[in-house]
Amino acid sequence: MRGQKGIRLSSVAFLLLLLAPASAQDEGFSAFAGVQFAQVIVEHRIIIRVPTLVTRRSAPPQSEIQWKEKKAERCLPMKTVVGAAIKRPDSVDLILSDQRRVRAKLDDDCRSADFYQGFYMEPTSDDLLCADRDMIHARNGAMCEIDSFRRLVVEK
């Protein structure tokens, strides 16, 4: 108990000395003559990780769902992207929180195979993922700009 009080008092005394006004130097506190104060700003970076969903092929390939591409908006809310699937070599199929799918067509020099382990998106000021503006980052270091989005519907 005695040691704890000593530590508490020492801590309080130290804080009081740190908080002493600058004019205190004139009043005999010459021990603070060389003390400098600094401000530290901690910045952080937020990255959104999107997992690639692994599909098991227990059924024959002919029973696989066929998707038809339709016109889509230029941007979509980042918070709705919950997963991805790789179905073609030039694009990544984004799975949205309401179970819709949107195909993100990649630049000509990008391969969807780079995104098999998932990818990252950096949040934007408007919280939108937009074609011809934003990039997705593969875990292997590849970065690809999204050329366009296409809405996917089940072909009947």
C-alpha positions as CSV (number, residue, x, y, z in Angstrom):
1,M,0.0,0.0,0.0
2,R,2.8,2.4,0.9
3,G,4.6,1.8,-2.4
4,Q,1.4,2.5,-4.4
5,K,0.8,5.8,-2.6
6,G,4.4,6.8,-3.3
7,I,3.9,6.0,-7.0
8,R,0.6,7.9,-7.2
9,L,2.0,11.0,-5.5
10,S,5.1,10.9,-7.7
11,S,2.9,10.7,-10.8
12,V,0.7,13.6,-9.7
13,A,3.7,15.7,-8.8
14,F,5.3,15.0,-12.2
15,L,2.1,16.0,-14.0
16,L,1.9,19.2,-12.0
17,L,5.4,20.0,-12.9
18,L,4.7,19.4,-16.6
19,L,1.6,21.6,-16.4
20,A,3.5,24.4,-14.7
21,P,3.1,27.7,-16.6
22,A,6.1,29.0,-18.6
23,S,6.3,32.0,-16.3
24,A,7.2,29.6,-13.5
25,Q,10.8,29.6,-14.9
26,D,11.1,33.1,-13.5
27,E,10.0,32.0,-10.1
28,G,12.9,29.6,-9.6
29,F,12.0,26.6,-11.6
30,S,15.2,26.6,-13.6
31,A,14.9,22.8,-14.0
32,F,12.4,23.4,-16.9
33,A,14.7,25.7,-18.8
34,G,15.5,23.1,-21.5
35,V,12.1,21.4,-21.6
36,Q,10.4,21.5,-25.0
37,F,6.8,20.3,-25.7
38,A,5.7,18.7,-29.0
39,Q,2.5,17.6,-30.5
40,V,2.2,14.1,-32.1
41,I,-0.5,13.5,-34.7
42,V,-1.3,9.9,-35.5
43,E,-2.7,9.2,-38.9
44,H,-4.2,5.9,-40.0
45,R,-5.2,4.3,-43.2
46,I,-8.3,2.3,-43.7
47,I,-8.5,-0.5,-46.2
48,I,-11.5,-2.6,-46.9
49,R,-10.8,-6.3,-47.6
50,V,-13.1,-8.2,-49.9
51,P,-12.8,-12.0,-49.8
52,T,-13.1,-14.1,-52.9
53,L,-15.7,-16.8,-52.5
54,V,-14.7,-20.3,-53.2
55,T,-17.3,-22.3,-55.1
56,R,-17.3,-26.1,-54.9
57,R,-18.0,-28.0,-58.1
58,S,-19.8,-31.0,-56.9
59,A,-22.4,-30.8,-59.7
60,P,-21.6,-31.2,-63.4
61,P,-20.4,-28.0,-65.2
62,Q,-23.5,-27.8,-67.4
63,S,-25.7,-27.1,-64.3
64,E,-23.6,-23.9,-63.5
65,I,-25.6,-20.7,-63.5
66,Q,-25.2,-18.7,-66.7
67,W,-25.0,-14.9,-66.2
68,K,-26.1,-12.3,-68.7
69,E,-24.6,-8.8,-68.6
70,K,-26.8,-5.7,-68.5
71,K,-26.1,-2.0,-68.3
72,A,-25.0,-0.8,-64.9
73,E,-24.4,2.4,-63.0
74,R,-20.9,4.0,-63.1
75,C,-20.6,3.8,-59.3
76,L,-21.8,1.6,-56.5
77,P,-21.6,2.0,-52.7
78,M,-18.5,0.4,-51.3
79,K,-20.3,-0.8,-48.2
80,T,-22.5,-3.1,-50.3
81,V,-19.6,-5.2,-51.7
82,V,-19.4,-8.3,-49.5
83,G,-17.5,-10.8,-51.7
84,A,-16.2,-11.5,-55.1
85,A,-16.0,-14.4,-57.6
86,I,-13.6,-15.0,-60.5
87,K,-15.5,-16.3,-63.5
88,R,-13.6,-14.6,-66.4
89,P,-10.0,-13.7,-67.1
90,D,-10.7,-10.0,-67.6
91,S,-13.1,-9.2,-64.8
92,V,-14.1,-9.7,-61.1
93,D,-17.7,-10.4,-60.2
94,L,-18.7,-8.4,-57.1
95,I,-21.3,-9.9,-54.8
96,L,-23.4,-7.3,-53.1
97,S,-25.1,-7.4,-49.7
98,D,-28.5,-7.9,-51.3
99,Q,-27.2,-10.9,-53.3
100,R,-27.0,-9.0,-56.6
101,R,-23.9,-9.3,-58.7
102,V,-22.0,-6.7,-60.7
103,R,-19.1,-7.5,-63.0
104,A,-16.1,-5.2,-62.7
105,K,-14.3,-5.1,-66.0
106,L,-10.6,-4.5,-65.5
107,D,-8.0,-2.7,-67.5
108,D,-6.6,-4.5,-70.5
109,D,-3.3,-5.2,-68.8
110,C,-4.9,-6.7,-65.6
111,R,-5.7,-10.4,-65.0
112,S,-8.5,-11.5,-62.7
113,A,-6.3,-14.4,-61.6
114,D,-4.3,-11.9,-59.5
115,F,-7.5,-11.5,-57.3
116,Y,-8.1,-15.2,-56.4
117,Q,-7.0,-14.5,-52.8
118,G,-9.4,-11.5,-52.5
119,F,-8.7,-7.8,-52.9
120,Y,-8.6,-4.5,-51.1
121,M,-10.4,-1.2,-51.7
122,E,-9.4,2.1,-50.2
123,P,-12.4,4.2,-49.0
124,T,-13.1,7.3,-51.0
125,S,-14.5,10.6,-49.8
126,D,-17.9,9.8,-51.3
127,D,-17.8,6.1,-50.2
128,L,-18.4,4.9,-53.8
129,L,-16.5,2.5,-56.0
130,C,-16.5,4.1,-59.4
131,A,-15.5,2.9,-62.9
132,D,-12.7,4.9,-64.6
133,R,-11.7,6.3,-61.2
134,D,-11.0,3.7,-58.6
135,M,-8.6,0.8,-58.3
136,I,-8.7,-2.5,-56.6
137,H,-5.6,-3.9,-55.0
138,A,-4.7,-7.6,-55.1
139,R,-3.0,-9.3,-52.1
140,N,0.0,-10.0,-54.4
141,G,0.5,-6.3,-55.0
142,A,-1.2,-6.0,-58.3
143,M,-3.4,-2.9,-58.8
144,C,-6.1,-2.6,-61.4
145,E,-8.4,0.2,-62.4
146,I,-12.0,-0.7,-63.0
147,D,-13.0,0.2,-66.6
148,S,-16.7,-0.4,-66.3
149,F,-19.5,-2.2,-64.3
150,R,-22.0,-4.6,-65.8
151,R,-25.0,-5.8,-63.9
152,L,-25.4,-9.6,-63.9
153,V,-28.7,-11.4,-64.2
154,V,-29.5,-15.1,-64.4
155,E,-29.9,-16.1,-68.0
156,K,-33.1,-18.1,-68.5
